[in-house]
Amino acid sequence: MPPRRGKPNVSAQTSELPAAQPVQDVSQPTQDAEHDILRGVEYIEQQLGTDEWVKTTFAHGNRFWKFGENFRSVYTPPRAGSGFTIGKRVFLTNSGEELEINIFGSVESNARGSQLKATGHLVPNRYNTTRIRDGTTVRHSILIKKPSQSTPKVSKAYNNQRNMFQYIGLREMADAKNTDDTAKWNLFIPKDLTGADGESYIRVYLPPTYKVPPKPKNNSKDNLPEEITFDDLDDDTHGPGDLNMADFDAGNPLADGEGDRDENVPTVQLGAYYDPRLLPDFGGDMFDLNRAKLVQHDIVDTEGNLVAPWELYDKLRPGTIVLIKAKLVAWHTGDQGSDRRTYQIIAERIKIIEDSNELVELREIESFEVPSTPTKRSSGRKTEADNAFDSFQSPSKKNRLA
């Protein structure tokens, strides 16, 4: 699908792109907006009681998932020779598999604290002028809240999700060897952010926004891998030694396509890499990318089509109801002898359950000076969380198919 809002016209044969422009508010509210949101809420309520769903969410509190009994956190030290001093804590089930949880909620705005922008979770300021380079981890993050017009059952389910994340954090703090360090921990639920209703948000991070593409097989730039596996050890800092640049190739700045199509339109598919300048707010003195490209994530709209990175600001506008399949991690970032942690919910897949009619937020290019085409999806081993995630369909799509 061609870029629809503020996108540069890009050709695989050109190296120069016009300057990216801010996303403009051009959306129009629909007359049936309230009905659409209610339809999404009612569909969530129907799904919450299904057998395949009850054991893949925190929507039922600790009825099926008791922290310390059904799952636990396990610390893994930094990889030897990686150049990192950051350890990682993962959450494992009793079977030894990494915990996967489905979460639902309504997307909150950047103005309220989401970080859906080219610079992601990195906040520019005049005191920290570290530029975004190849190997710097940049993640979009979104705050989710209880959907508007939630029924009592959906409200309780959402609150159970949030309370479970809060409880896990409190248990981890209680189990810490040095409780004095816990005051500096960043937990799953942001301490300093609340909605207009006074309720806390759940913050969800996306996989890295930019990655250096792996060297294509047989040194052919036309041989694009079907799917890219993100490095499990990506975190919110960067350091030496993690990237062996000899193993990478600059490659084509745009994903290769197939068949007869407009050469100016990149093919949207999992595993694709795109020119970062396709993001309308990419640019400025914060960026110094060389070979890193924009990564396609597993995010689908209400029709089941992949959402291109340059469409995220539209598709995940405030008020959008989403379903997220996620894993939980904690990064140990303290100096030797200290225990500082950052807990994160990392999205693996996102499905839009109901669109929003709220306006697309304006995004400017940030600076240190300022305080659908047919898509290709690869198959893999399905987990219970995947099956529950796949069972969700947009209620608007179900109505059209009926």
TORMIPA-600376 format. One record per residue: residue number from 1; x, z, y of N, C-alpha, C in turn. Coordinates in steps of 0.1 Angstrom, whole numbers, plus 5000, padded with zeros to 4 digits. Last residue first. Example, Ala and Ser with C-alpha at 12.3 -4.5 7.8 and 13.67 -1.06 7.14 Angstrom:
2_5128_5071_4978_5137_5071_4989_5129_5079_5000
1_5132_5078_4943_5123_5078_4955_5132_5078_4967
//
This chain:
402_4802_5082_4879_4790_5085_4872_4780_5074_4873
401_4822_5074_4895_4823_5069_4882_4810_5072_4874
400_4816_5087_4919_4816_5073_4919_4816_5067_4905
399_4819_5114_4911_4806_5109_4915_4805_5094_4915
398_4846_5115_4906_4837_5117_4895_4823_5112_4898
397_4856_5112_4932_4858_5102_4922_4849_5103_4910
396_4847_5136_4943_4842_5124_4949_4845_5112_4939
395_4862_5155_4928_4847_5154_4926_4841_5141_4932
394_4892_5145_4913_4885_5146_4926_4870_5145_4923
393_4898_5163_4883_4896_5150_4890_4889_5153_4904
392_4917_5180_4860_4911_5180_4874_4910_5166_4879
391_4932_5176_4838_4917_5176_4837_4910_5176_4850
390_4958_5178_4846_4953_5165_4844_4938_5165_4843
389_4961_5206_4846_4963_5199_4858_4956_5185_4857
388_4958_5211_4819_4949_5216_4828_4949_5209_4841
387_4981_5197_4810_4968_5193_4805_4957_5198_4814
386_5002_5211_4823_4999_5197_4826_4985_5193_4822
385_4999_5236_4811_4997_5235_4826_4994_5221_4830
384_5007_5230_4786_4993_5234_4788_4989_5233_4803
383_5026_5199_4788_5025_5214_4786_5010_5217_4788
382_5039_5170_4774_5028_5176_4781_5027_5191_4778
381_5067_5151_4779_5061_5161_4771_5051_5169_4780
380_5058_5121_4797_5068_5130_4792_5060_5140_4784
379_5056_5089_4813_5050_5099_4805_5061_5108_4800
378_5055_5076_4846_5062_5078_4833_5056_5089_4826
377_5037_5054_4866_5039_5068_4862_5045_5068_4848
376_5034_5033_4893_5039_5034_4880_5042_5049_4877
375_5006_5020_4911_5017_5029_4909_5021_5030_4895
374_4995_4994_4932_4994_5000_4919_5007_5008_4917
373_4995_5005_4967_4997_4995_4957_4996_5002_4943
372_4971_5018_4988_4979_5020_4977_4981_5008_4968
371_5148_5249_5214_5147_5261_5206_5135_5258_5197
370_5164_5216_5212_5150_5221_5213_5149_5233_5204
369_5188_5206_5205_5186_5210_5219_5173_5217_5221
368_5187_5197_5180_5193_5210_5182_5191_5215_5196
367_5155_5181_5174_5169_5181_5179_5174_5195_5180
366_5130_5160_5158_5136_5173_5162_5150_5172_5166
365_5105_5138_5168_5118_5139_5162_5125_5152_5168
364_5072_5152_5164_5083_5146_5172_5096_5147_5165
363_5040_5148_5154_5053_5152_5150_5063_5145_5158
362_5006_5158_5155_5017_5151_5161_5030_5156_5157
361_4985_5160_5126_4993_5166_5136_5004_5157_5142
360_4954_5144_5122_4968_5144_5117_4976_5150_5129
359_4924_5163_5123_4933_5153_5128_4947_5155_5122
358_4902_5167_5094_4910_5172_5105_4920_5162_5110
357_4890_5160_5071_4887_5151_5083_4894_5156_5095
356_4906_5158_5039_4902_5166_5051_4899_5156_5062
355_4898_5153_5004_4904_5150_5016_4899_5158_5028
354_4902_5172_4975_4893_5167_4985_4900_5165_4998
353_4925_5172_4958_4911_5174_4952_4901_5169_4962
352_4955_5159_4951_4945_5161_4962_4931_5161_4956
351_4980_5174_4933_4969_5165_4932_4959_5169_4944
350_5014_5176_4926_5003_5179_4935_4992_5169_4934
349_5041_5190_4907_5030_5180_4908_5020_5185_4918
348_5058_5210_4913_5063_5199_4905_5053_5187_4906
347_5067_5233_4938_5057_5224_4933_5064_5213_4924
346_5079_5265_4936_5084_5251_4937_5073_5242_4931
345_5080_5293_4954_5071_5286_4945_5074_5271_4947
344_5107_5316_4957_5101_5303_4961_5091_5299_4950
343_5126_5342_4972_5116_5338_4961_5109_5325_4966
342_5157_5351_4978_5147_5343_4983_5138_5338_4972
341_5177_5381_4981_5169_5371_4973_5159_5363_4982
340_5206_5400_4979_5196_5393_4988_5190_5382_4980
339_5225_5424_4973_5214_5417_4965_5204_5412_4974
338_5261_5427_4974_5247_5429_4979_5238_5420_4971
337_5284_5422_4960_5280_5436_4962_5267_5438_4968
336_5291_5393_4978_5294_5401_4967_5291_5416_4970
335_5261_5383_4997_5276_5384_4994_5278_5393_4982
334_5231_5368_4984_5238_5378_4991_5253_5377_4988
333_5213_5351_4972_5221_5345_4982_5230_5355_4989
332_5196_5341_4946_5204_5353_4950_5215_5348_4959
331_5164_5328_4945_5178_5325_4947_5185_5338_4952
330_5139_5324_4921_5144_5333_4932_5159_5329_4933
329_5109_5305_4912_5124_5308_4912_5127_5318_4923
328_5083_5291_4894_5087_5302_4903_5102_5304_4901
327_5065_5260_4895_5074_5269_4888_5078_5279_4898
326_5033_5244_4895_5045_5249_4901_5052_5258_4891
325_5008_5221_4905_5015_5227_4893_5029_5231_4897
324_4981_5224_4927_4996_5223_4926_5000_5229_4912
323_4956_5208_4944_4959_5215_4932_4974_5213_4930
322_4941_5211_4976_4950_5206_4967_4951_5214_4955
321_4922_5200_5004_4922_5209_4992_4931_5203_4981
320_4931_5198_5038_4931_5191_5025_4931_5202_5013
319_4935_5213_5061_4922_5213_5055_4921_5206_5042
318_4960_5192_5076_4953_5205_5075_4939_5204_5070
317_4971_5165_5054_4967_5170_5067_4960_5184_5066
316_4982_5150_5034_4982_5164_5033_4980_5171_5047
315_4979_5123_5043_4972_5128_5031_4972_5143_5029
314_4995_5122_5066_4981_5119_5066_4973_5125_5055
313_5019_5130_5058_5014_5137_5069_4999_5134_5071
312_5025_5113_5036_5022_5127_5034_5015_5134_5046
311_5032_5087_5038_5018_5089_5039_5015_5104_5038
310_5059_5086_5034_5055_5083_5047_5040_5085_5049
309_5060_5089_5005_5065_5100_5014_5060_5098_5029
308_5029_5079_4990_5043_5076_4994_5047_5087_5004
307_5011_5091_4963_5012_5091_4978_5026_5089_4982
306_4997_5074_4935_5008_5081_4942_5008_5080_4957
305_4963_5077_4928_4974_5069_4932_4985_5078_4938
304_4939_5091_4923_4949_5091_4913_4962_5083_4916
303_4921_5093_4943_4919_5081_4934_4930_5081_4923
302_4930_5113_4958_4918_5115_4951_4915_5104_4941
301_4966_5111_4952_4954_5112_4961_4942_5114_4952
300_4995_5128_4940_4985_5118_4939_4973_5121_4948
299_5029_5132_4937_5018_5136_4945_5007_5125_4945
298_5058_5135_4929_5046_5133_4920_5034_5140_4928
297_5079_5118_4953_5074_5130_4946_5061_5127_4938
296_5106_5099_4961_5092_5099_4958_5089_5111_4949
295_5130_5106_4986_5126_5107_4972_5111_5106_4971
294_5153_5089_5007_5141_5096_5006_5135_5095_4992
293_5189_5093_5001_5177_5085_5003_5164_5094_5002
292_5223_5095_5009_5211_5102_5005_5199_5094_5010
291_5246_5084_5021_5240_5077_5009_5227_5084_5004
290_5245_5097_5047_5253_5086_5044_5246_5078_5032
289_5231_5116_5074_5230_5111_5060_5238_5098_5058
288_5228_5134_5095_5240_5127_5093_5241_5122_5079
287_5205_5148_5118_5208_5140_5106_5221_5133_5106
286_5201_5160_5142_5201_5168_5131_5206_5161_5118
285_5198_5142_5163_5211_5147_5160_5212_5156_5148
284_5175_5116_5151_5180_5126_5160_5193_5132_5155
283_5152_5111_5123_5162_5107_5133_5167_5119_5141
282_5118_5109_5114_5132_5110_5110_5141_5105_5121
281_5091_5106_5118_5098_5116_5126_5113_5118_5122
280_5082_5087_5100_5081_5085_5114_5088_5095_5123
279_5102_5076_5073_5095_5088_5079_5094_5086_5094
278_5118_5055_5070_5104_5052_5068_5096_5064_5073
277_5144_5063_5071_5138_5059_5084_5123_5055_5082
276_5153_5067_5045_5147_5078_5052_5140_5075_5065
275_5144_5042_5022_5151_5045_5034_5145_5056_5041
274_5138_5056_4989_5134_5048_5001_5144_5051_5012
273_5136_5055_4954_5143_5060_4966_5140_5050_4977
272_5115_5063_4926_5119_5054_4936_5126_5062_4947
271_5104_5080_4907_5118_5076_4906_5124_5068_4917
270_5072_5066_4908_5081_5078_4905_5095_5073_4902
269_5066_5043_4934_5066_5046_4920_5075_5058_4918
268_5057_5017_4955_5056_5032_4954_5056_5035_4939
267_5078_4993_4968_5069_4996_4957_5069_5012_4955
266_5078_4986_5003_5084_4991_4991_5074_4994_4981
265_5072_4957_5020_5065_4969_5015_5072_4974_5003
264_5084_4933_5026_5086_4944_5036_5079_4957_5031
263_5077_4915_5008_5090_4921_5007_5092_4932_5016
262_5046_4915_4993_5053_4915_5006_5066_4922_5005
261_5048_4901_4960_5043_4911_4970_5051_4909_4983
260_5049_4894_4927_5047_4888_4940_5041_4898_4950
259_5071_4916_4909_5060_4906_4911_5060_4900_4925
258_5084_4947_4920_5082_4937_4910_5071_4928_4914
257_5111_4962_4940_5097_4960_4935_5096_4950_4924
256_5134_4989_4946_5131_4975_4943_5117_4974_4938
255_5135_5010_4975_5132_5008_4961_5129_4993_4958
254_5161_5006_4999_5147_5006_4995_5146_5004_4980
253_5189_5005_5000_5182_5015_5008_5167_5016_5005
252_5205_5001_4969_5197_4995_4979_5190_5006_4987
251_5237_5020_4966_5225_5013_4961_5217_5007_4973
250_5258_5038_4967_5249_5037_4978_5236_5031_4974
249_5263_5058_4938_5265_5045_4944_5254_5044_4956
248_5282_5084_4921_5270_5079_4928_5274_5065_4935
247_5304_5096_4912_5294_5092_4902_5281_5086_4908
246_5319_5104_4933_5324_5092_4925_5313_5087_4915
245_5308_5127_4942_5304_5115_4948_5309_5102_4941
244_5295_5152_4928_5306_5144_4925_5303_5130_4930
243_5283_5180_4943_5281_5166_4942_5294_5160_4939
242_5292_5206_4945_5280_5204_4937_5278_5189_4934
241_5314_5211_4961_5316_5210_4947_5303_5206_4939
240_5302_5232_4988_5311_5222_4982_5310_5222_4967
239_5267_5237_4995_5281_5241_4995_5289_5231_4988
238_5236_5248_5009_5245_5238_5003_5259_5242_5004
237_5204_5262_5003_5217_5262_5010_5225_5251_5004
236_5181_5264_4988_5180_5262_5002_5193_5263_5010
235_5189_5245_4958_5184_5257_4965_5184_5254_4980
234_5190_5231_4926_5189_5229_4940_5183_5242_4947
233_5192_5234_4899_5199_5243_4907_5199_5240_4922
232_5178_5214_4887_5172_5227_4886_5179_5237_4896
231_5175_5183_4901_5185_5193_4897_5178_5207_4898
230_5149_5162_4889_5155_5170_4900_5164_5181_4895
229_5151_5132_4874_5149_5146_4871_5156_5154_4882
228_5133_5103_4880_5145_5110_4884_5142_5125_4881
227_5123_5074_4861_5120_5088_4867_5133_5095_4869
226_5133_5049_4857_5118_5051_4858_5115_5065_4864
225_5160_5036_4878_5155_5045_4867_5140_5047_4869
224_5165_5002_4884_5160_5015_4890_5155_5024_4879
223_5184_4978_4886_5180_4986_4874_5176_5000_4879
222_5194_4964_4906_5180_4961_4903_5175_4970_4892
221_5220_4970_4908_5212_4977_4918_5197_4974_4915
220_5240_4977_4881_5230_4968_4887_5221_4975_4896
219_5259_4990_4866_5262_4987_4880_5253_4977_4886
218_5248_4998_4843_5255_4985_4843_5258_4980_4857
217_5225_5019_4860_5232_5015_4848_5237_5000_4849
216_5232_5032_4893_5224_5024_4884_5232_5020_4871
215_5241_5064_4901_5246_5051_4900_5238_5043_4890
214_5214_5082_4917_5225_5081_4907_5229_5066_4906
213_5210_5087_4953_5206_5081_4940_5217_5081_4930
212_5209_5118_4968_5218_5107_4966_5214_5100_4953
211_5178_5128_4983_5188_5129_4972_5197_5117_4973
210_5155_5146_5002_5165_5136_5002_5175_5139_4990
209_5137_5167_4996_5132_5155_5003_5142_5143_5002
208_5134_5186_4966_5142_5181_4977_5137_5168_4983
207_5099_5196_4959_5113_5193_4955_5120_5187_4967
206_5082_5219_4982_5083_5207_4974_5097_5205_4969
205_5069_5252_4982_5080_5243_4985_5079_5231_4976
204_5043_5271_4995_5048_5263_4983_5058_5253_4989
203_5031_5303_5003_5040_5292_5007_5045_5285_4995
202_5000_5316_5010_5009_5313_4999_5018_5301_5003
201_4991_5339_5037_4992_5326_5031_5001_5326_5018
200_4969_5366_5043_4982_5361_5041_4981_5347_5034
199_4943_5369_5068_4947_5369_5055_4961_5362_5053
198_4933_5366_5094_4941_5378_5091_4947_5378_5077
197_4920_5344_5100_4912_5354_5095_4920_5367_5091
196_4940_5327_5108_4932_5332_5119_4923_5343_5114
195_4967_5339_5086_4958_5330_5091_4949_5336_5102
194_5001_5350_5090_4987_5352_5086_4978_5342_5092
193_5034_5358_5085_5025_5347_5087_5011_5351_5082
192_5054_5375_5077_5051_5375_5091_5041_5364_5095
191_5059_5374_5050_5055_5386_5056_5049_5385_5069
190_5047_5350_5026_5054_5352_5039_5049_5365_5045
189_5050_5355_4992_5040_5355_5003_5048_5359_5016
188_5074_5356_4978_5065_5344_4977_5055_5344_4988
187_5100_5370_5000_5091_5370_4989_5082_5357_4989
186_5131_5376_5009_5120_5367_5013_5112_5365_5000
185_5147_5407_5016_5143_5397_5006_5132_5389_5013
184_5156_5428_5031_5160_5415_5035_5155_5404_5026
183_5148_5450_5017_5142_5448_5030_5145_5434_5036
182_5164_5453_4995_5151_5446_4994_5144_5443_5007
181_5186_5468_4998_5187_5454_5000_5174_5447_5000
180_5178_5494_4991_5180_5491_5005_5181_5476_5008
179_5176_5495_4963_5164_5492_4971_5166_5489_4986
178_5195_5483_4940_5197_5489_4954_5185_5485_4962
177_5183_5473_4917_5193_5484_4916_5195_5491_4930
176_5148_5467_4915_5161_5464_4921_5170_5476_4920
175_5122_5472_4908_5132_5471_4897_5147_5469_4902
174_5108_5470_4931_5109_5483_4925_5120_5483_4914
173_5110_5442_4936_5116_5451_4945_5118_5465_4939
172_5094_5433_4914_5109_5429_4915_5116_5439_4924
171_5070_5443_4922_5076_5448_4909_5091_5445_4909
170_5065_5429_4945_5066_5443_4946_5073_5449_4933
169_5064_5402_4935_5074_5406_4945_5076_5421_4945
168_5041_5405_4919_5054_5401_4913_5065_5405_4922
167_5021_5410_4939_5025_5420_4929_5038_5417_4922
166_5020_5386_4952_5025_5398_4959_5029_5409_4950
165_5011_5370_4932_5024_5367_4938_5029_5379_4945
164_4986_5382_4928_4995_5382_4917_5009_5379_4923
163_4973_5377_4953_4976_5391_4949_4986_5392_4938
162_4969_5349_4951_4978_5355_4962_4982_5369_4958
161_4951_5348_4929_4964_5341_4929_4974_5348_4939
160_4930_5364_4938_4938_5368_4926_4951_5361_4926
159_4921_5348_4959_4927_5361_4962_4935_5366_4950
158_4910_5327_4944_4921_5324_4953_4928_5338_4956
157_4890_5340_4930_4901_5333_4923_4913_5331_4932
156_4873_5349_4951_4880_5358_4942_4892_5352_4935
155_4866_5323_4961_4873_5333_4970_4880_5343_4961
154_4851_5314_4939_4864_5307_4943_4872_5316_4952
153_4830_5332_4939_4839_5331_4927_4852_5324_4931
152_4818_5328_4964_4824_5341_4961_4833_5340_4949
151_4830_5297_4977_4819_5305_4971_4826_5318_4967
150_4843_5285_5008_4845_5290_4994_4834_5299_4989
149_4844_5273_5033_4832_5273_5025_4833_5277_5010
148_4879_5265_5031_4867_5268_5039_4855_5266_5030
147_4902_5278_5007_4894_5267_5012_4882_5272_5020
146_4928_5300_5015_4915_5299_5009_4907_5287_5015
145_4959_5282_5019_4950_5293_5022_4937_5291_5014
144_4993_5273_5020_4980_5271_5015_4972_5284_5017
143_5019_5258_5037_5012_5270_5035_4998_5266_5030
142_5046_5238_5024_5032_5239_5029_5027_5253_5027
141_5077_5223_5030_5069_5234_5025_5056_5234_5032
140_5102_5200_5021_5090_5203_5028_5084_5216_5022
139_5137_5207_5020_5124_5208_5013_5113_5208_5023
138_5170_5198_5016_5159_5199_5026_5146_5198_5018
137_5202_5205_5009_5189_5205_5004_5179_5207_5015
136_5229_5183_5014_5221_5194_5020_5207_5193_5014
135_5239_5160_5002_5241_5173_4995_5234_5185_5001
134_5245_5144_5032_5244_5142_5017_5247_5155_5010
133_5233_5166_5058_5242_5156_5053_5239_5154_5038
132_5223_5178_5087_5217_5175_5074_5226_5163_5069
131_5245_5201_5105_5237_5188_5104_5233_5186_5089
130_5244_5231_5121_5248_5224_5109_5239_5212_5106
129_5240_5246_5143_5240_5232_5145_5246_5225_5133
128_5226_5273_5155_5229_5268_5142_5229_5253_5142
127_5220_5276_5181_5230_5285_5175_5234_5281_5161
126_5199_5260_5188_5212_5258_5195_5223_5266_5189
125_5181_5250_5159_5183_5258_5171_5197_5256_5176
124_5158_5239_5134_5168_5236_5144_5169_5246_5155
123_5152_5249_5102_5147_5251_5116_5159_5248_5126
122_5143_5235_5072_5154_5238_5081_5150_5238_5095
121_5122_5226_5057_5123_5240_5060_5134_5244_5069
120_5120_5194_5072_5115_5203_5062_5117_5218_5066
119_5126_5173_5088_5137_5183_5087_5132_5194_5077
118_5102_5158_5087_5115_5152_5082_5125_5163_5080
117_5076_5180_5075_5082_5172_5085_5096_5167_5080
116_5059_5205_5070_5057_5192_5064_5063_5182_5075
115_5057_5234_5069_5070_5227_5073_5070_5213_5067
114_5033_5257_5082_5038_5247_5072_5050_5240_5078
113_5026_5272_5105_5038_5276_5097_5041_5267_5086
112_5007_5264_5123_5005_5278_5117_5017_5282_5108
111_5015_5239_5128_5014_5248_5139_5013_5262_5135
110_5012_5226_5104_5026_5230_5108_5025_5240_5120
109_4982_5240_5088_4989_5231_5097_5004_5235_5099
108_4975_5243_5052_4975_5248_5066_4984_5239_5075
107_4954_5232_5026_4967_5230_5033_4965_5235_5048
106_4939_5253_5003_4937_5244_5014_4950_5244_5022
105_4944_5256_4967_4942_5261_4981_4940_5250_4990
104_4956_5265_4935_4948_5257_4943_4947_5264_4957
103_4980_5262_4909_4976_5269_4921_4967_5260_4929
102_4993_5267_4877_4985_5258_4885_4979_5267_4897
101_5025_5273_4865_5013_5279_4870_5006_5268_4878
100_5049_5279_4840_5042_5269_4848_5028_5274_4852
99_5079_5295_4830_5064_5296_4834_5060_5285_4843
98_5099_5281_4806_5098_5284_4820_5083_5284_4823
97_5100_5296_4774_5098_5285_4782_5096_5289_4797
96_5101_5318_4757_5114_5314_4763_5112_5302_4772
95_5078_5330_4749_5083_5319_4741_5096_5314_4746
94_5071_5346_4770_5076_5352_4758_5082_5342_4748
93_5083_5327_4799_5072_5333_4791_5079_5339_4779
92_5103_5333_4828_5101_5328_4815_5090_5335_4808
91_5116_5324_4858_5105_5332_4852_5101_5326_4839
90_5149_5328_4871_5138_5320_4867_5128_5329_4860
89_5172_5331_4896_5164_5339_4888_5152_5330_4884
88_5206_5323_4903_5192_5319_4903_5185_5328_4893
87_5233_5327_4927_5227_5328_4914_5212_5324_4915
86_5258_5311_4945_5244_5315_4945_5239_5315_4931
85_5282_5301_4951_5282_5315_4948_5267_5321_4947
84_5294_5269_4941_5284_5278_4947_5286_5292_4943
83_5313_5255_4928_5316_5257_4942_5305_5266_4949
82_5311_5250_4901_5302_5243_4910_5305_5244_4924
81_5326_5265_4883_5332_5253_4889_5323_5245_4898
80_5298_5276_4866_5313_5277_4867_5318_5264_4873
79_5268_5281_4883_5275_5273_4873_5290_5274_4876
78_5258_5316_4889_5261_5302_4893_5269_5295_4882
77_5237_5333_4864_5248_5332_4874_5250_5318_4878
76_5203_5341_4861_5214_5332_4856_5224_5331_4867
75_5179_5365_4853_5189_5360_4862_5199_5351_4855
74_5144_5363_4847_5158_5363_4841_5168_5358_4850
73_5112_5378_4847_5123_5371_4854_5136_5373_4847
72_5085_5372_4824_5095_5381_4830_5104_5372_4838
71_5053_5375_4808_5064_5367_4813_5073_5377_4821
70_5038_5394_4795_5036_5381_4791_5047_5371_4797
69_5051_5417_4807_5045_5418_4793_5044_5403_4788
68_5060_5412_4832_5068_5422_4824_5063_5423_4810
67_5028_5405_4843_5042_5404_4846_5050_5416_4839
66_5004_5391_4824_5009_5404_4829_5024_5403_4831
65_4980_5368_4823_4994_5369_4826_4998_5382_4833
64_4954_5373_4818_4961_5365_4808_4976_5365_4811
63_4948_5391_4839_4940_5391_4827_4948_5384_4815
62_4957_5394_4864_4967_5396_4853_4959_5397_4840
61_4938_5368_4879_4946_5380_4881_4956_5381_4869
60_4927_5344_4875_4920_5355_4868_4929_5368_4869
59_4944_5327_4887_4931_5328_4893_4923_5340_4887
58_4968_5319_4879_4967_5334_4882_4953_5336_4888
57_4966_5296_4851_4966_5300_4865_4966_5315_4867
56_4964_5290_4825_4974_5283_4832_4973_5286_4847
55_4943_5300_4811_4956_5305_4808_4967_5298_4815
54_4920_5287_4820_4921_5302_4822_4935_5307_4819
53_4920_5260_4814_4924_5264_4827_4927_5279_4828
52_4909_5253_4790_4923_5248_4793_4928_5254_4806
51_4884_5265_4791_4894_5270_4782_4908_5266_4786
50_4870_5269_4824_4873_5261_4813_4884_5267_4804
49_4865_5282_4848_4861_5289_4836_4864_5281_4823
48_4873_5265_4869_4880_5278_4867_4877_5285_4853
47_4857_5243_4872_4869_5242_4864_4875_5255_4860
46_4837_5251_4890_4833_5246_4876_4845_5246_4867
45_4852_5257_4912_4845_5267_4906_4841_5263_4891
44_4861_5231_4919_4870_5241_4915_4863_5252_4908
43_4836_5220_4927_4843_5215_4915_4853_5225_4910
42_4830_5235_4950_4821_5236_4938_4828_5231_4925
41_4850_5226_4966_4850_5240_4963_4841_5242_4950
40_4843_5199_4969_4856_5202_4963_4856_5216_4958
39_4818_5202_4982_4819_5195_4969_4832_5198_4962
38_4827_5213_5006_4819_5221_4997_4819_5215_4983
37_4840_5191_5016_4848_5203_5013_4840_5211_5004
36_4818_5173_5019_4829_5169_5011_4837_5182_5007
35_4802_5186_5038_4797_5184_5024_4808_5181_5015
34_4818_5185_5060_4815_5198_5054_4809_5197_5040
33_4819_5156_5064_4831_5164_5061_4828_5178_5055
32_4802_5136_5070_4799_5143_5058_4811_5153_5054
31_4811_5123_5092_4799_5131_5093_4796_5140_5081
30_4846_5127_5098_4835_5121_5091_4823_5129_5092
29_4868_5122_5126_4861_5131_5117_4849_5123_5111
28_4895_5099_5125_4882_5102_5131_4874_5111_5121
27_4930_5097_5135_4919_5099_5125_4906_5102_5132
26_4951_5096_5151_4942_5084_5152_4930_5086_5143
25_4977_5110_5165_4963_5114_5161_4954_5103_5162
24_5008_5096_5154_4997_5098_5164_4984_5103_5158
23_5041_5105_5147_5028_5102_5141_5017_5105_5152
22_5067_5089_5167_5059_5101_5162_5046_5097_5156
21_5087_5063_5153_5078_5068_5163_5071_5080_5158
20_5121_5052_5147_5108_5058_5142_5100_5064_5154
19_5134_5022_5159_5134_5036_5159_5121_5042_5155
18_5138_4995_5134_5133_5001_5147_5133_5016_5147
17_5168_4990_5115_5153_4994_5116_5150_4998_5130
16_5191_4970_5100_5187_4976_5112_5172_4979_5112
15_5195_4957_5077_5201_4970_5077_5197_4977_5090
14_5175_4937_5055_5179_4940_5068_5185_4954_5068
13_5164_4931_5031_5175_4923_5035_5181_4927_5048
12_5142_4947_5027_5154_4950_5019_5166_4942_5023
11_5126_4956_5057_5130_4945_5047_5142_4950_5040
10_5101_4973_5074_5114_4973_5067_5115_4962_5057
9_5086_4984_5102_5086_4973_5093_5099_4971_5087
8_5078_5019_5104_5086_5007_5108_5085_4997_5098
7_5046_5034_5110_5057_5031_5101_5065_5019_5105
6_5023_5044_5122_5035_5047_5128_5047_5044_5119
5_5005_5042_5094_5004_5049_5106_5019_5052_5111
4_5006_5029_5069_4994_5028_5077_4995_5034_5091
3_5025_5008_5048_5025_5020_5057_5014_5018_5067
2_5006_4991_5022_5015_4991_5034_5014_5004_5042
1_5009_5000_4988_5000_5000_5000_5009_5000_5012
//
